[in-house]
Amino acid sequence: MFKFNNQRKIAKYFHSREYFNNLGNEEPTELAVYNATHLLLKCDKLREAYGEPLVISSGCRTYLHNINIYHRVNEKRDKKGLDPIPISLASNHLITDCSAVDFRDPDGSLVDFIMSDLLILSRLDLFMEDPEYTKGWVHLTTTKKSQRVFIPYVLPKPRVYR
């Protein structure tokens, strides 16, 4: 029987408590731990190529934590007069998937490194959210997308009735 251990490394440079730090009393499934390990082993190789530590800002999330993130983001957008971002109930960060990670990138150096050699994403079989949508962090996933650098969401266009 599977028993989650939050006290072990799941990759060379990443500890399980870093990635699974927002779960409260919930525990990830065996599949979620497998997905996270698969992702972070790829991120080990990215870290070695980059030559600097990668700090996880967001790993696995519960549904409630995910909803709270979107509420905070949408409150800020509302104050700026921007349309809200739809809450993703299919986020690759969610406890049912765990195939996405966000790394802190306050100065943009990680995104600059990746953008200077986009083939690194192909070599590692990773997909990155378009940096225009992720100021201050880099979002990576192993979930297949239409492009290596993808737009995370598309706000629906308003209907025009005539």
Sequence and secondary structure as in RCSB ss.txt:
>XXXX:A:sequence
MFKFNNQRKIAKYFHSREYFNNLGNEEPTELAVYNATHLLLKCDKLREAYGEPLVISSGCRTYLHNINIYHRVNE
KRDKKGLDPIPISLASNHLITDCSAVDFRDPDGSLVDFIMSDLLILSRLDLFMEDPEYTKGWVHLTTTKKSQRVF
IPYVLPKPRVYR
>XXXX:A:secstr
     TTSBSSSS BHHHHTTB TT    HHHHHHHHHHHHHHHHHHHHHTS   EEE  B HHHHHHHHHHHHH
HHHHTT       TT TTBTTT  EEEEE TTSHHHHHHHHTTHHHHHHT EEE GGG TTEEEEESS  SSSEE
            
